[in-house]
C-alpha cells in the first residue's frame, strides 16, 4: 500500500513548522470537518488514511460550502467521491499518488525544491519504512521537470480536481508571485469554478486568490490511462 503519510513526512522541510513544504494538513482538515457540527464517515477513516483523508475532507467541506451558495439544484457528491472506500486499496493508492504528485509539483513552482533540499528529502526517505518501489517513485517525481499537465491529467472527476487543487494549496505558502501564478494556472486547467476555488482557500485558512481565473467551458472528463 502506497504510504502517503510517510512520504509527506519525509518531504517536510521542518516537521515543527505548520506550513513549510508538504504539510500533511490532517489536523486542519479534521478541524474543518468537525466544525460542520456532525461526524462523518471521512472522519472515521482519517486516522487510517491520514493526509489523504485530510485533503479529501478539506475539498469536501469546501464543496459543501460552494454548493450551499449556488442557486442551482445540482446534487452534492457523497464523501466516497473524495475518499475511496476503506476496502478499495487500489483506488486509495492511485489517489495517494495523485495528491503527492500535485504537492511536489506545487513545491517546484518557485524553485523551492533545489538540489540541496532534494538531497535532504532523499536522506529522510531512506530512513522511512517505505518500500524500494515507493522510494524510487518519489525520487522520480522529485527529479522530473515541473509538468502541470501531468498533474491535471490525473483529475478524472471534478471531485478529484478539487482535491488536486487543495493538495497543491496546502503544500505551499502561496506567498510568491510564482506560486500564485501556478495555482491560478492549475485552477484554470482543472476547470474549477472561481467560487469553488474561493471556498477551498477559505477551508484551508488561506486568502482567496486576488484574481480568480475564468474556467474553460464545461468539464471534460479525461480519465488517466496511467497506473503509475
C-alpha positions as CSV (number, residue, x, y, z in Angstrom):
1,X,0.0,0.0,0.0
2,X,1.4,3.4,-1.1
3,X,2.2,5.2,2.2
4,X,1.3,8.8,1.5
5,X,1.8,9.9,5.2
6,X,5.3,8.6,5.4
7,X,6.2,10.2,2.1
8,X,4.8,13.6,3.1
9,X,6.5,13.4,6.4
10,X,9.8,12.8,4.6
11,X,9.2,15.8,2.4
12,X,8.5,18.2,5.2
13,X,11.3,20.8,5.5
14,X,10.6,21.3,9.2
15,X,8.1,19.0,10.9
16,X,7.7,21.6,13.6
17,X,6.6,24.3,11.2
18,X,2.9,24.3,10.4
19,X,3.2,25.3,6.7
20,X,6.6,24.5,5.3
21,X,6.8,22.4,2.2
22,X,4.5,19.4,2.2
23,X,2.4,19.7,5.3
24,X,0.1,16.8,6.0
25,X,-2.8,19.2,6.9
26,X,-4.6,16.4,8.8
27,X,-5.3,18.4,11.8
28,X,-6.5,21.4,9.7
29,X,-8.9,19.4,7.6
30,X,-10.2,17.3,10.5
31,X,-10.9,20.5,12.4
32,X,-12.8,21.9,9.4
33,X,-15.0,18.8,9.2
34,X,-15.6,18.8,13.0
35,X,-16.7,22.4,12.8
36,X,-19.5,21.3,10.5
37,X,-21.4,20.1,13.5
38,X,-21.7,16.3,12.9
39,X,-19.2,13.5,12.5
40,X,-18.8,11.9,9.0
41,X,-17.5,8.6,7.7
42,X,-14.5,10.5,6.4
43,X,-13.5,11.5,10.0
44,X,-13.7,7.8,10.9
45,X,-11.3,7.0,8.1
46,X,-8.9,9.9,8.9
47,X,-6.8,8.0,11.5
48,X,-6.0,5.3,9.0
49,X,-6.0,7.3,5.7
50,X,-4.3,10.3,7.3
51,X,-3.2,13.0,4.9
52,X,-5.3,11.7,2.1
53,X,-8.5,11.8,4.2
54,X,-7.4,15.3,5.3
55,X,-7.1,16.7,1.8
56,X,-10.3,14.9,0.8
57,X,-12.1,16.3,3.8
58,X,-10.9,19.8,3.1
59,X,-12.1,19.6,-0.5
60,X,-15.4,18.0,0.6
61,X,-16.0,20.8,3.1
62,X,-15.2,23.4,0.5
63,X,-17.6,21.8,-2.0
64,X,-20.4,21.7,0.6
65,X,-20.0,25.4,1.2
66,X,-19.8,26.1,-2.5
67,X,-23.0,24.1,-3.2
68,X,-24.9,25.8,-0.4
69,X,-24.3,29.2,-2.1
70,X,-25.3,28.1,-5.5
71,X,-28.8,28.7,-6.8
72,X,-28.8,25.6,-8.9
73,X,-30.4,22.3,-7.7
74,X,-27.3,20.2,-8.6
75,X,-26.8,17.4,-6.1
76,X,-23.9,17.3,-3.6
77,X,-21.5,14.4,-4.3
78,X,-21.0,11.9,-1.4
79,X,-17.9,11.5,0.6
80,X,-16.9,8.5,-1.4
81,X,-16.4,10.7,-4.3
82,X,-13.5,12.3,-2.4
83,X,-12.1,9.4,-0.4
84,X,-12.2,5.8,-1.8
85,X,-14.0,3.2,0.3
86,X,-11.7,1.6,3.0
87,X,-11.5,-1.7,1.2
88,X,-10.6,-0.2,-2.2
89,X,-6.8,-0.1,-1.7
90,X,-6.1,0.3,-5.4
91,X,-8.2,3.5,-5.6
92,X,-6.6,4.7,-2.3
93,X,-3.1,4.2,-3.7
94,X,-3.9,5.9,-7.0
95,X,-5.4,8.9,-5.2
96,X,-2.4,9.0,-2.8
97,X,0.0,9.1,-5.8
98,X,-2.1,11.8,-7.4
99,X,-2.1,14.0,-4.4
100,X,1.6,13.6,-3.7
101,X,2.4,14.4,-7.3
102,X,0.3,17.5,-7.0
103,X,2.1,18.6,-3.8
104,X,5.6,18.0,-5.3
105,X,4.7,20.0,-8.5
106,X,3.3,22.9,-6.4
107,X,6.5,23.0,-4.4
108,X,8.5,23.2,-7.6
109,X,6.6,26.2,-8.8
110,X,9.0,28.8,-7.3
111,X,12.1,26.5,-7.4
112,X,12.0,25.8,-3.7
113,X,13.0,22.2,-4.2
114,X,16.6,22.8,-5.2
115,X,19.4,20.2,-5.3
116,X,20.2,20.7,-1.6
117,X,16.6,20.3,-0.5
118,X,16.2,17.3,-2.8
119,X,19.2,15.6,-1.2
120,X,17.8,16.3,2.2
121,X,14.5,14.7,1.2
122,X,16.3,11.7,-0.2
123,X,18.1,11.2,3.1
124,X,14.9,11.4,5.1
125,X,13.2,9.0,2.7
126,X,16.0,6.4,3.3
127,X,15.1,6.3,7.0
128,X,11.3,5.9,6.4
129,X,9.6,2.4,6.4
130,X,8.9,2.6,2.7
131,X,9.4,0.0,0.0
132,X,12.1,0.4,-2.6
133,X,9.4,0.9,-5.2
134,X,7.8,3.8,-3.2
135,X,11.2,5.5,-2.7
136,X,12.0,5.1,-6.4
137,X,8.7,6.7,-7.3
138,X,9.3,9.7,-5.1
139,X,12.9,10.1,-6.4
140,X,11.5,10.1,-10.0
141,X,8.8,12.7,-9.1
142,X,11.3,15.0,-7.4
143,X,13.8,14.7,-10.2
144,X,11.3,15.3,-13.1
145,X,10.8,18.8,-14.5
146,X,7.7,20.6,-13.4
147,X,4.8,19.5,-15.6
148,X,1.4,21.0,-14.7
149,X,-0.3,19.0,-17.5
150,X,0.8,15.7,-15.9
151,X,-0.8,16.9,-12.6
152,X,-4.0,17.9,-14.4
153,X,-4.2,14.6,-16.3
154,X,-4.9,12.8,-13.0
155,X,-8.1,14.6,-12.5
156,X,-10.6,12.1,-13.7
157,X,-13.6,13.6,-11.9
158,X,-14.5,17.1,-10.7
159,X,-14.1,16.0,-7.1
160,X,-10.6,14.7,-7.7
161,X,-9.8,18.0,-9.5
162,X,-10.8,19.9,-6.3
163,X,-8.6,17.6,-4.2
164,X,-5.7,18.1,-6.5
165,X,-6.0,21.9,-6.1
166,X,-6.5,21.5,-2.3
167,X,-3.4,19.3,-2.1
168,X,-1.4,21.8,-4.1
169,X,-2.6,24.7,-1.9
170,X,-1.7,23.1,1.4
171,X,1.8,22.1,0.1
172,X,3.0,25.7,-0.3
173,X,2.6,29.0,1.4
174,X,1.4,30.6,-1.9
175,X,3.1,33.9,-0.9
176,X,5.2,34.4,-4.0
177,X,4.1,35.5,-7.5
178,X,5.4,32.2,-9.0
179,X,3.3,30.1,-6.6
180,X,0.2,32.3,-7.0
181,X,0.6,32.1,-10.8
182,X,0.9,28.3,-10.6
183,X,-2.3,28.0,-8.6
184,X,-4.2,30.2,-11.0
185,X,-3.0,28.2,-14.0
186,X,-3.8,24.9,-12.1
187,X,-7.3,26.1,-11.3
188,X,-7.9,27.1,-14.9
189,X,-6.6,23.8,-16.3
190,X,-8.7,21.8,-13.8
191,X,-11.8,23.8,-14.9
192,X,-12.7,24.7,-11.3
193,X,-15.2,27.5,-10.8
194,X,-13.8,30.6,-9.1
195,X,-16.4,30.4,-6.3
196,X,-15.2,26.8,-5.5
197,X,-11.6,28.0,-5.5
198,X,-12.5,30.7,-3.0
199,X,-14.2,28.0,-0.7
200,X,-11.1,25.8,-0.9
201,X,-8.9,28.7,0.1
202,X,-11.3,29.5,2.9
203,X,-11.4,25.9,4.2
204,X,-7.6,25.8,4.2
205,X,-7.4,29.1,6.1
206,X,-5.9,30.9,3.1
207,X,-6.8,34.2,1.5
208,X,-8.8,33.8,-1.7
209,X,-6.8,34.4,-4.9
210,X,-6.7,38.1,-5.9
211,X,-7.7,37.3,-9.5
212,X,-9.7,34.1,-9.8
213,X,-9.3,32.5,-13.2
214,X,-12.1,32.1,-15.6
215,X,-12.6,28.3,-16.1
216,X,-12.9,26.8,-19.6
217,X,-16.2,25.5,-20.8
218,X,-18.0,22.5,-19.3
219,X,-16.0,19.8,-17.6
220,X,-14.5,17.2,-19.9
221,X,-13.7,14.0,-18.2
222,X,-10.2,12.8,-19.1
223,X,-9.6,9.5,-17.2
224,X,-5.9,8.7,-16.9
225,X,-4.7,5.6,-18.5
226,X,-1.6,5.5,-16.4
227,X,-1.2,3.2,-13.4
228,X,2.0,4.8,-12.3
